[in-house]
Amino acid sequence: MKAWNELKKELLKNPEFKRQYEESQPEYEIARAIIRVRIEKKMTQKELAKKMNTTQSVISRVEQAKTSPSISFLKRLATALNTTLQIQFK
């Protein structure tokens, strides 16, 4: 069984896969950041959803990078997590 890094390296040789992988990176970075902060705050998806007046399934979809959250959603998320929102271009 190949390790993820080996498989990823192999898959990235395919131009179409590489294009789709790079296009999806912002969503995955957002998802990882949300999960990290939520876990640091010792909150479940359900608890976070309640603080945001949304559903657990919405939080789940964002954390799975199945949807792109709006700036408004991210602001509400930052408030619910008692943190600040920072957006950067590199």
C-alpha positions, 0 to 999 in steps of 0.5 A: 500500500502506497503512502499518501505522499507517494500516491499524491506525487504520482497523481499530480503527474496527471495535468487534469488531476493537478489542475483540480487538486490546485483548484480545491486547495482553498476549500481544504485549507479553510476546512482544516483551519475550522477543524483545528480551531473547533477542536482547540476550543473543545467544541463538537460540530453540533455545539458550533452549529448551535452557536451559529444558529445553523445545523450540524450538517452545514458545519460537516459539509464545510469541514469536508470541503464539500461547499465554499463558505461565504465571507458572512458565514466565516465571520459568524464562524469566527464569532462563534469560535471567539477568534478573528478571521484573517484572509490572505493572498500569497 
